[in-house]
Amino acid sequence: MLRLALGIAVLSCLAAVQSAEVLFQAQPFTRAGLFTDGIEGPACDAQGNIYCVKFGGEHTLGKTTPKGESELFITLPEGSTANGIRFAPDGYLYVADYTGHQILKVHPTTGDLTVFAHEPKMNQPNDLAIAPDGSFYASDPDWKNGTGQIWRFDRAGKSSRVAKDMGTTNGIDLSPDGQVLYVNESVQRRVWAFSVSADGSLKNKRLIKEFPDFGFDGMRVDAKGDLYITRHGKGTVVKLSPQGKILKEIELPGSKPSNLCFGGPDGRTIYVTEMEHGRLISFRVDEPGLEWLRMQEWQRP
């Protein structure tokens, strides 16, 4: 935690020096049509490469360089369809496979793939969040019935359902201290917070924000604990405080953003998967992403 705090302080100083740069102005990062209209993910590695699903096909993962050049990374096994992606402390990509009802583990260099966890009781695992101890939380919507739940997977891949009887759970992430889990409901347009117990279970569910229109999709937390949420159908990313106050809303060149991640050389570039044009969009922000800072920690010997 000390290293993480020092990292935040250093990057905040750099942000002050770079205050003249243009922030919160989105622009296309890749060419349109490289991905299908189901583009999702995304996740950024320590070298700045961005991994997204559905590169030129439904059962694929694509890899995009920091210069915006995309290529096929892997083709998934028959019966698997990927959605959310996260990196973990072991350096592997973990991928929500919603048709296989499982979490896949992918080597970032070779593309070798194994099943990390299989849970037949899941509807269709959608997005993932990683806790400080390396465990995962997965949103699990049932789109047909407008309901959802949340699962937890420990580091050995053992699953447990930690929340049920919710709306269409989608975007999910944790606070910087790992003590609060946030999840949004796409159809109901609500953002919930849970307190995380020592054993990883959830309690004290509370509503922090409800919107009157449009939908939600992916969500990420920055180093200060603010939430960035894609507004599917509206073509924006909204920035919320942990208390649910709207801090900013960023207009995008595309009406159907699905998910987002932090990357770039300092963790202050947000990449958005955009379905309308099958491409990535990017914009600069004032704070690095929490997952990006943690990745720097994981890379240290």
Secondary structure, 3 states (H helix, E strand, C coil): CHHHHHHHHHHHHHHHHCCCCCCCCCEECCCCCCEEEEEEEEEECCCCCEEEEEECCCCEEEEECCCCCEEEEEECCCCCCEEEEEECCCCCEEEEECCCCEEEEECCCCCCEEEEEECCCCCCCCCEEECCCCCEEEEEEECCCCEEEEEEECCCCCEEEEEEEECCEEEEEECCCCCEEEEEECCCCEEEEEEECCCCCEEEEEEEEECCCCCCCCEEEECCCCEEEEECCCCEEEEECCCCCEEEEEECCCCCEEEEEEECCCCCEEEEEECCCCEEEEEECCCCEHHHHHHHHHHCC
